[in-house]
Amino acid sequence: MRGHYLLSTPIKRAALALSLTLLTLTPLAAHGTVTKGGDNDTLLSPESLCAPTGSADGLNQLESMLERVRGMKGYCFDSVLTTYKNGKPITEIGKLYFKSPNMVRFEVIKSGSHNGAIVVRQPNGKIRGQMGGLLSGIKLTLSPDSALLKSANGFSCLQSDLESLLSGAERKAKANAKCLAAAPAAGRPALVEILESDGDVSDRIAVDDRAHVPAQWTIFNSNKLLSVLRVNNLTARNDLSNDMFTLGADEATKSLGDEDECDAGDSAPGALKSLGGKDSLTEDACTEIGNLVKAINSNVDALPKTVTGADGKWNKKARESVLVTCVRLEALLDFLNPVGPALKNTAESEDADKKSTALGITSDWNRSISESRVAIAALFDEITIDQADSVAAEKRCAELKSTTDQLQVLSRKISELI
C-alpha cells in the first residue's frame, strides 16, 4: 500500500463543528460518485475531465477537504484498492481506522497471502504489525519504510488515511502547474484533478457530494492508469480507544525479536542522526556507517542456508528467521537514510579532481541501498509461499548478499574520502 469553500468566518466554523457532531451518528455514505458494482469508466480515462469546462479552483477544494478531515477526531472506512499491472487488476480490500493526532490501524481483509494481517501506528509512534496468512499471529515492530506496509500500487497502507492523502495532494498541487476542479455533471460527481507540467493527469479525486470528502481516488503514471482507491462507508468515530491502536505481545500471539531492536527511530547512531539536509559527512559518521554495514552483513550471513523441510514446504523455523532478519535489516538500513544526502553535500564541497569520484561513490551508494531494499522485499514475497522454491529463495539471499557486500566496499571508500 493520495469541500467547497474555506471556512473563514466564525459562523462557518460553527457550522462545521455542528456538522461533525452530527456525523458521529451517521455514516458518510458516498452519493453519486461510483457506479455500484464497478468502476465508472469515465473516471478511469487518462484524459483530463476538468480541463474542458473546469476552473483553477482545485487547490482551494483540496484545502477545504483537508480542513474538514482535520476537524474529525476519528473515523473509519472500507478501503478497496485496485492496482493495474500489465493490464490486469489486483484488488486489495481492508478497513482503516484513524484517531487524531496520528494513530492508524489497517486491517487486511483481502490481499493474497496477507489476509488477516493488521498494522498500527501506536500512540507512541511505533509501527507494529501482526502477520497474516502462513505467518499469522506473529507480531513485529516495523520500519516506517517496510516493504510489508506497501500496497500493490507501491504506497504505504499507513499513509492511506485521508489527511495523509490530502496533504500529499496539496503539496503536489502547489508544486505542479495546474490543479483543476469541475462541478458535478450528468452521471459524474464533482472532481479535482492534479495535472503534471505536460498536462497529463496524475491524480483525479471524485468528491462525495454530501460529505465533501474523497470518495474515489484515481492515480495515473505516464498517462496510464495505475490504481483506483474507493473510500466506502466513511463514518466519523469519536469513540475509538487508544487500545485499538496498540499491538503488544499476548498469550494468543507470538512476538518475535526485541520490540526495540527493529525500531530505528529512537536508537539511531548519534553522528548520523544529527546530520541535517545541508551537512557533509564527518569522521564520526563514517565510523558509524562502517559499524552499521558490518551489522547488516552479519545479519545477511545469518540467513538460513536451507529453507525447505522434507515435504518441500518452507521449514517453519527458516521462514520465521528470514522474516525477523529482513525486518531487522530494514531498520538498520533506515539508520543509513542520511548518508546519501550527506555524501552529495560532501561531493559538492570537494575540489574538481575529487568531486567526480565523490559523486560516483554517492551514485553507487544510493543504488546499493535501493537494491538491498528490493532484495528484502523479494524475500518477504518468498516466505509467504506455502510450497517453498528453495532455488528462488537462495537466489534472493545471494542477491541481497551481493548488494550488502557492495555497501561494505563503499563504506571503506567513504572513509578514505573523508
C-alpha positions in Angstrom: 0.0 0.0 0.0 -3.5 10.4 -2.4 -15.2 21.0 0.2 -16.1 23.5 -1.5 -15.0 26.7 0.3 -12.5 27.6 3.0 -14.2 28.1 6.4 -13.0 31.6 7.1 -15.7 33.0 9.4 -16.9 32.1 12.9 -20.4 31.2 11.5 -18.9 28.7 9.0 -16.6 27.2 11.7 -19.6 26.8 14.0 -21.5 25.1 11.1 -18.6 22.7 10.7 -18.5 21.8 14.4 -22.2 21.1 14.3 -22.0 19.0 11.1 -19.1 16.9 12.6 -21.2 16.3 15.7 -24.0 15.0 13.6 -21.6 12.9 11.6 -20.6 10.9 14.7 -24.0 9.4 14.5 -24.3 8.7 10.8 -22.1 7.1 8.0 -20.7 9.4 5.4 -22.1 7.3 2.5 -21.0 8.3 -0.9 -23.6 9.8 -3.2 -23.3 9.8 -7.0 -19.6 9.0 -7.1 -19.0 5.5 -8.2 -21.1 3.1 -10.2 -22.2 0.4 -7.8 -20.5 -2.9 -8.7 -17.8 -1.5 -10.8 -15.5 1.4 -11.8 -17.1 4.3 -13.7 -15.2 4.1 -17.0 -15.3 7.8 -17.5 -13.4 8.4 -14.2 -10.7 6.0 -15.4 -9.8 7.9 -18.5 -6.3 9.4 -18.6 -7.7 12.5 -20.4 -8.5 15.4 -18.2 -12.2 15.7 -17.3 -11.7 19.1 -15.7 -9.7 20.9 -18.4 -12.6 21.4 -20.9 -15.0 23.2 -18.5 -13.4 23.2 -15.1 -11.9 26.0 -13.1 -8.5 26.6 -11.5 -10.1 26.2 -8.1 -8.7 22.8 -7.4 -6.3 23.8 -4.7 -9.0 25.6 -2.7 -11.1 22.4 -3.0 -8.2 20.3 -1.6 -7.6 22.7 1.2 -11.3 22.7 2.1 -11.5 18.9 2.2 -8.3 18.8 4.2 -9.7 21.3 6.8 -12.8 19.2 7.1 -10.9 15.9 7.6 -8.6 17.6 10.2 -11.8 18.5 12.1 -12.6 14.8 12.6 -11.3 13.3 15.8 -11.6 9.8 14.5 -13.2 7.8 11.6 -13.1 4.5 9.8 -13.8 3.5 6.2 -13.7 0.4 4.0 -10.7 0.6 1.6 -11.0 -1.0 -1.8 -7.8 -0.5 -3.8 -7.5 -1.8 -7.4 -4.0 -1.6 -8.9 -3.4 -2.3 -12.6 -0.3 -4.2 -13.5 0.4 -5.4 -17.1 -3.3 -4.6 -17.8 -4.5 -6.9 -15.0 -6.4 -5.6 -11.9 -5.2 -6.6 -8.4 -7.8 -5.8 -5.8 -6.9 -5.3 -2.1 -9.6 -4.8 0.5 -9.1 -3.6 4.0 -10.5 -1.4 6.8 -8.8 1.7 8.0 -9.3 3.4 11.4 -7.9 6.8 12.2 -7.7 8.6 15.5 -6.2 12.1 16.0 -3.5 13.2 16.1 -1.8 10.4 14.1 -2.9 6.9 15.1 -3.8 4.5 12.3 -5.0 0.9 12.2 -5.3 -1.0 9.0 -6.9 -4.5 8.9 -6.2 -6.5 5.7 -9.3 -8.4 4.6 -8.2 -9.4 1.2 -4.7 -9.2 -0.2 -3.4 -12.5 -1.4 -1.1 -14.2 1.2 -1.5 -11.3 3.6 -5.2 -11.9 4.5 -5.8 -11.2 8.2 -2.8 -9.0 8.8 -3.0 -5.9 11.0 -0.7 -3.0 11.2 -1.0 0.0 13.6 0.8 3.3 14.2 0.7 3.3 18.0 0.2 6.3 20.3 4.0 6.3 20.9 4.6 6.5 17.1 6.0 3.0 16.8 4.7 0.8 13.9 3.6 -2.7 14.9 2.5 -5.4 12.6 0.7 -8.7 13.1 1.3 -11.0 10.2 -1.4 -12.8 8.3 -1.6 -15.8 6.1 1.1 -18.5 6.7 2.8 -16.3 9.3 -0.5 -15.5 11.1 -0.2 -14.2 14.7 3.5 -13.2 14.6 4.0 -9.6 15.8 6.9 -7.4 15.0 8.0 -3.7 15.1 8.3 -2.5 11.6 10.3 0.2 9.8 8.2 3.1 8.5 9.5 2.2 5.0 9.0 -1.5 5.4 8.0 -3.4 2.2 5.5 -5.2 4.4 3.4 -2.0 4.6 3.3 -1.4 0.8 0.1 -2.0 -1.2 0.2 -3.2 -4.8 0.5 0.4 -6.1 3.6 1.0 -4.0 2.0 3.3 -1.4 2.1 2.5 2.3 -1.2 1.5 3.9 -0.3 3.7 6.9 -0.3 6.7 4.6 -3.8 5.9 3.3 -5.7 8.0 5.9 -7.5 10.9 4.4 -5.2 13.6 6.0 -2.1 12.0 4.6 -3.6 11.5 1.2 -4.9 15.1 1.0 -1.8 16.6 2.5 0.3 14.8 -0.2 -2.1 16.0 -2.9 -1.9 19.6 -1.6 2.0 19.5 -1.7 1.8 18.1 -5.2 -0.7 20.7 -6.4 1.4 23.6 -5.1 4.4 22.2 -6.9 2.7 21.3 -10.2 1.4 23.5 -13.0 -2.3 23.0 -12.5 -4.9 21.9 -10.0 -8.4 22.0 -11.6 -11.9 21.5 -10.3 -15.2 20.6 -12.0 -18.7 20.8 -10.7 -20.9 17.6 -10.9 -22.2 16.7 -14.3 -24.7 14.2 -15.6 -23.7 10.8 -14.2 -20.5 12.2 -12.7 -19.5 13.7 -9.3 -17.6 16.8 -8.6 -13.9 16.4 -9.4 -10.5 17.7 -8.5 -7.5 16.9 -10.8 -3.8 17.5 -10.4 -2.0 17.8 -13.7 1.7 17.5 -14.4 3.5 20.3 -16.2 3.0 18.5 -19.5 -0.8 18.4 -19.0 -1.0 14.7 -18.1 -3.3 13.9 -15.2 -1.5 12.5 -12.1 -4.4 12.4 -9.6 -8.2 12.5 -10.0 -10.3 12.8 -6.9 -14.1 12.2 -7.1 -15.7 14.2 -4.3 -18.6 12.9 -2.3 -21.5 15.3 -3.0 -22.8 15.3 0.6 -19.8 14.8 2.9 -17.4 16.8 0.6 -14.5 14.3 1.2 -12.8 12.0 -1.3 -14.9 9.0 -2.4 -12.7 7.7 -5.2 -9.0 8.5 -5.9 -7.5 7.6 -9.2 -3.8 7.7 -9.9 -2.1 7.8 -13.3 1.5 7.2 -14.2 2.9 8.4 -17.6 -0.7 8.8 -18.9 -1.6 5.2 -17.8 -4.0 4.1 -15.1 -2.1 2.9 -12.0 -4.7 2.5 -9.3 -8.1 3.3 -8.0 -8.9 3.7 -4.3 -12.5 3.6 -3.3 -13.4 5.1 0.2 -16.6 3.3 1.1 -18.8 3.7 4.2 -16.8 6.5 5.7 -18.1 7.0 9.3 -17.0 9.5 11.9 -15.9 7.8 15.1 -15.2 9.7 18.3 -15.4 6.5 20.4 -12.1 4.8 19.3 -9.9 4.0 22.2 -6.1 4.0 22.2 -6.1 0.3 22.9 -7.3 -0.3 19.3 -4.1 1.2 18.0 -1.7 -0.9 20.1 -0.3 -4.3 19.3 1.7 -5.8 22.1 2.6 -9.4 22.9 0.0 -11.6 24.5 -0.7 -15.3 25.1 -2.6 -15.7 21.9 0.1 -14.5 19.6 3.9 -14.8 19.2 6.1 -11.8 19.3 9.5 -12.4 17.6 12.5 -10.3 18.5 13.0 -7.4 20.9 10.4 -4.7 20.1 13.0 -2.0 20.3 15.6 -4.0 18.3 13.9 -3.2 15.0 12.9 0.4 15.8 15.1 2.9 14.0 13.6 6.0 15.5 15.0 6.2 19.0 18.3 4.5 18.8 19.9 5.8 15.6 23.7 6.4 16.0 24.3 9.9 17.2 26.5 11.3 14.4 24.2 10.1 11.7 21.1 11.1 13.5 22.3 14.6 13.9 23.0 15.1 10.2 20.9 17.8 8.6 19.9 18.2 5.0 22.8 20.5 4.3 25.5 18.7 6.3 28.5 16.9 5.0 29.8 13.6 6.4 32.1 13.7 9.5 34.7 11.2 10.6 32.4 10.0 13.5 29.6 9.5 10.9 32.0 7.4 8.8 32.8 5.2 11.8 29.1 4.7 12.4 28.5 3.8 8.7 31.2 1.2 8.9 29.7 -0.4 12.0 26.2 -0.4 10.6 27.3 -2.0 7.4 29.1 -4.7 9.3 26.0 -5.3 11.3 24.0 -5.5 8.1 26.3 -8.1 6.6 26.4 -10.1 9.8 22.6 -10.4 9.7 22.7 -11.3 6.0 25.2 -14.0 6.7 22.9 -15.4 9.4 20.1 -16.1 6.9 19.3 -19.8 6.7 21.2 -21.8 4.1 18.4 -24.4 3.7 14.8 -23.2 3.7 12.8 -26.4 2.9 11.7 -29.3 5.0 11.4 -32.9 3.9 8.0 -32.2 2.4 9.3 -29.4 0.2 7.5 -26.7 2.1 9.1 -23.9 4.0 10.8 -25.0 7.2 8.8 -23.1 9.8 11.9 -22.0 11.7 13.6 -20.9 8.5 10.5 -18.9 7.4 10.4 -17.1 10.8 14.2 -16.5 10.7 14.0 -14.8 7.3 11.1 -12.7 8.4 12.8 -11.4 11.6 16.2 -10.9 9.9 14.7 -8.9 7.0 12.7 -6.7 9.3 15.9 -6.0 11.3 17.7 -5.3 8.1 15.1 -2.7 7.1 15.6 -1.0 10.4 19.4 -0.9 10.0 19.0 0.5 6.5 16.8 3.2 8.0 19.8 4.3 10.1 21.7 4.9 6.8 19.0 7.2 5.3 21.0 10.4 6.0 24.1 9.1 4.2 23.0 9.7 0.6 22.3 13.4 1.0 25.4 13.9 3.2 27.5 12.2 0.6 26.2 14.5 -2.1 26.9 17.5 0.1 30.4 16.2 0.7 31.0 15.7 -3.0 29.9 19.3 -3.8 32.5 20.6 -1.3 35.4 18.7 -2.9 37.8 20.2 -5.4 37.3 19.3 -9.1 39.6 16.3 -9.0 37.8 14.6 -6.1 34.3 15.8 -6.9 33.8 13.3 -9.8 35.0 10.4 -7.6 32.8 11.5 -4.7 29.7 11.8 -6.9 30.4 8.3 -8.3 30.5 6.9 -4.8 27.3 8.7 -4.0 25.5 7.2 -7.0 26.8 3.7 -6.3 25.8 4.0 -2.6 22.2 5.1 -3.4 21.8 2.3 -5.9 23.1 -0.3 -3.5 20.7 0.9 -0.8 17.8 0.7 -3.2 18.8 -2.7 -4.5 19.1 -4.0 -0.9 15.6 -2.9 -0.2 14.3 -4.6 -3.4 16.0 -7.8 -2.4 14.5 -7.7 1.0 11.0 -7.1 -0.5 11.6 -10.2 -2.7 12.4 -12.3 0.3 9.3 -11.2 2.0 7.4 -12.4 -1.0 9.1 -15.8 -0.9 8.3 -16.6 2.7 4.5 -16.1 2.1 4.5 -19.0 -0.4 3.4 -22.4 1.1 5.5 -24.6 -1.3 9.0 -23.2 -0.9 11.1 -22.7 -4.0 14.5 -23.3 -2.5 16.3 -22.2 -5.7 14.4 -18.9 -5.8 14.9 -18.3 -2.1 18.6 -19.0 -2.3 18.9 -16.7 -5.3 17.2 -13.9 -3.4 19.6 -14.3 -0.5 22.5 -14.2 -2.9 21.2 -11.0 -4.4 20.9 -9.5 -1.0 24.4 -10.6 -0.1 25.8 -9.1 -3.3 24.2 -5.7 -2.6 25.3 -5.6 1.1 28.9 -6.7 0.1 28.9 -3.7 -2.2 27.9 -1.5 0.7 30.9 -2.8 2.6 33.2 -1.8 -0.2 31.6 1.6 -0.5 31.8 2.3 3.3 35.6 1.9 3.0 35.7 4.2 0.1 33.6 6.8 2.1 36.1 6.6 5.0 39.0 7.2 2.6 37.1 10.1 1.0 36.7 11.8 4.4 
